[in-house]
Each structure stands twice: as C-alpha cells, then as structure tokens.
Amino acid sequence: MSDSRSSGGRPSYGIDAPYVPIIFLIVAVVFIAGAAAGVAVWWVALIGVFFLAQAICYLHATLRGKHTAWSRLLDGLHLTGGEQVLDLGCGRGAVLLAAAGRLTTGHAHGLDLWRSQDQSGNSPDVTRANAVALGVADRVDLDTGDMTQLPYPDGTFDVVVSSLAIHNIRDVEGRFRVLDEALRVLRPGGRLVVADIRTVRRYANHLRSVGAAEVTVRGLGPGFWFGGPWQATSVVTATKPAG
C-alpha cells in the first residue's frame, strides 16, 4: 500500500489494540510451559496451542491482512485523484496514507483522538512521519477530534473511510452518530466505506434507515480475522443519495 513516489523511508503502523495479542501470548506460554513441565494434563497444552494460534492470527491481521484488504477496497473505489477523502480514526495512517497515495490534486484528511490503547504508539507525529516516508505529506492533513461530532462542514468529502475504529465507541447510539456524521460531511453521491468487527450489520441497517443508498455488507476473509472467525472483520459500504 505504498506510494510509488515514496521518499524511500519505511512507514511503521503499529499494532491494533496491542494488549490483546500480548494476553494471548502470555496465556499460551503459561499453559504450554505447564504441560511441558509435567504439572498439567495434555489437554492443557492444547489450550496453550489454541491461544498461540489466536495470537498468530491476530498479528497477521494487524500487520499484513488489513493492508491487503484495504488495498483492494481502495482500488474498488476507482479514485480519479482529485477527491477529498476523510479517514475516521486514522491512527498511524495505514488506510489514510494508502488513500493519499492514490490522489494527485486531492487531499486525504485523518481524524483521531490518538489513544495508544487503540493502536500502539498512536500519535499525529508518527502519522506525519509515515506520510513523509511515503512521499505523500503534501496530500495529508491531520486533525484531533471526536468522530461523533465531526469538525467539518456539510458536504465536504467525496469519500469517508474508517477501519476498526467505530467499535471503540462503547454505546450503539454513539456508533450510529458516527455514521450520521459521516453521511453529513459527504457530498451528494459520496461514498462511505467502513471496515469493523462486531455490529457491522447493525451499521448497515442504520444506514438504510436514514436513507443511505447502495448499502452492502460483506466479510473480508480469514486474513482479516483478529484471532478467529468470531472476531472477523466485515465491510459496510454506502452512498449518499444525490437528491
């Protein structure tokens, strides 16, 4: 997902919710070590292997799988290069900068609260450094703000994207407010693409209820599983009606 006009540096995108794979690995080591030391029955080792497999699956999703999936999603938008793109919960810029790399006269705007519990080392300075490394800094703007109250006028953007961010809002009504705000800042005919775990079908139902058009939901495959199929990532897409 790097831009061909990269300045030669190597971006670093961190790990989503880094405490999760750490927990998986600690549990795996405890159970496997206990079985190896002969202080536990054989099935305890299987529990350890299960948690180890979850950790591997999780790390693959956060380090590789999400980049592959988003590259395909962005390619599917067929951007012409002049769009204004907004990434909600942009973090260290994996999706934001991939979008910026597909723009020429357009701009990619990233909004985040910059919390490290959501992504390791999350900060605007890191995201700017990644943008410089990829040679897209001139097409990227970063803002600090709340997704439920976007600091942008109505109809500002051609595309709004979000990856694994909206579920961090605890209450469902808050998540729905994010979707409403995303539609508000989209221009008529603008497109929304949200990849997330849990409640994605509820996102789709809400978008239909408020009049969004062409609403679709689909899974993004095993490469985007955060530990297993019970934490699969799906994508909902929608279009803001032109009228």
N, C-alpha and C positions, 0 to 999 in steps of 0.2 A: 504494500500500500504506500510505497514511497513515490515521491515525485521525481520524474526524470531530470528535473532541474535542481536536484539536491546539491547542496554546497559540499557534500562529502562527509558530513558528520553522521553519527548514528543515533537516532532517537531512542529514548527509553520510556516505556509506557507503564511500567509498574505492574502490580497485581491487584485485581479487583478483590475487595474485602479480604485483605491478606491474612487476617486472623483465622479464616475458615480452613485453608489448606494446612496451616500450622497445627490446628486442632486435629485434623485428620492424621497428620504425620505423627503427632505425639501419641495419639491413641494406637496407631498401627505399631509403633515401636514398643509401647508398653505390652501389648498383647503378644506380639511375635517374640519379644525377649522373654516374657514369662513362659511361653510354651517351650522356647529353646532351652531355658534353664530347668525345665522339668517340673516347674511348680504349677503347671496348669495342664488341663487335658487338651487333646489335639484340636478340638473344635475351637478353642480359644485362639489358636494360631490362624484359623480360617477367618475369624473376626478381624484379626490384625491385617490379614491379606486384603479383606474387603475394604477396610479403611485406607490401606495403601493404594488400592485401585482407585478409590474415590479421589485421593489426593492427586494422583497422576492425571486422571480425567479432568479434574478442576484446573490444574496447571496448564494442561494442553489447551483448554478452552480460553483461559485468560491470556496466555502467551502467544497462541497461534490461531486457534479456531475462530475467535471473534474477528480477527483481522481478515481471514479468508472470507467469512460470511459477509462482513461489511463491504469488502471489495466488490463482491457480487451484487449486493444491494445498491451500492452507489452506481455501479455500471448500469444497473437496470433502470436508473433514473434518466439516463441519456442526457446528462447535463451538456449544455451548449457552451458553457464557460463564462457566461455573463450573469449567472444567478447570484442572489443573496441567500446564503444558507445559514441557518441557526442550528447549533448543536446544544441541546438541553442536558446539563450535567456532563460537560465535555471532558472533565478530568484532565489527564495529561495529554489528550489530543489525538488518540488513535483514530477516531472517526472524523473529528474536526479537520485534522490535517490531511487525511485521505481525501476529504471533500475539497479542501483548498487546492490540493494537487491537481484537481480536475477543473479548476477555474482559471480564467485568464483575466478578464476585466471585472469579474465578480468578486465577492468577498465572503469569507466564512467567519461567522461570529460564534464564539463559545461562551456559554454561561455556566457558572458553577459556584458552589459555596466553599469549594476547596477543602473538603474534610478528608483527612488521611485514613479514617476508618472505612471510607468508601473505596479508596484506592491508595495504595502505598505511595508515599512521597508526593501526594497531590498538592500542587501549588501553581499559581499562574507563572511564576518564574521558570518552573520546569517545562510547562507547556510552551512558553515563548522560546526556550532553548531548543525544544524539539522542532518548533517551526523554523527556527534559524537553520538547524541541522538539515532540514529537508528543503530549504530554499523557498519556503512559502510564507515567510514572515510578513511580506508586503501585502498578503491577501488575508491576513488573520487579525481579528480583533477579539479581545478577551474582556469579559465583564464579570463582576461578582454580583450575584443576585439570586432571588428566590424563584423557582420555576412556577410557583402558584400565583405569582404577581410579576409578570414579565415587564421589564423596564423599557418596552419598545412600543411605538405607535401601532395602531391597527394597520394591517396590510403591508407590513414592512418586508416580508420574506417570501421568496419563491419556494423554498424547501425548508422544512423543520425536521430534524432527526433527533433521536435520543437512543442511547444504548445503556441498558442496565442501570438506569438512574431513577426512573419514576417509582419503582417498587421501594426505594428508600424512604419515601413518604409513608408514614405508618397507616394513616386512615384512608379508606377508599375514596371518600369525598375529596380529600386533598389531591389524590391522583387524578380524579376526574377534573378538578380545577386546572391541573396542568394541561390536560388535553383541551379544555375550553380555551385556555390562554394560547396554546399552540395554534388553534384554529383562528383565534382573533388576530394574531400577528401575521398569519398567512394572507397573501394576496388571493383574490378570486382565481381559482384554478390551481392554486399552490398545493404542494403535496407534503404529506406527513408520513414519516417512517419511524416507527418505534419498535425496538427490539428489547424484550424484557423477559424475566422469569415471573411465574405466577400471574394470575388475574388478567392475562392479555386478552382473553375472550371477553372479559368484562369491559376492558378498554374499547373493544370493537363494538359491543352493544351500546355503550355510552355514546360513542361517536355517531352511530346510526341514529340514536335518539335525539341528537342535537342537529341533525341534518347533514352530516358529512356524507359525501358521495364515494362510490367505488371502494367501500370498506372491505378489506380482505384480511384473513389471518392464516398463517402457516408456520409450521415448525422449521427450524433452521438446521436440524440434523444433529447427529451424535457429536460432531466436532465442537458444538456449542452447548454441551451438557456440563453443568457445574457439579460434577460428582456422579451423575447418573441421570436416567430419564425422568426421575422425579424432580430434577432441577433443570429441565430442558428450557432452552431459550426459543421463544417464538417471536414473530414479527407481525405487527398490525400496520397496514398502510391505508391511507385515506386521502381524499382530495377535497379541498374546499370548493363548494359549488360556485360557479361563475356568477350566478344571479343572486 
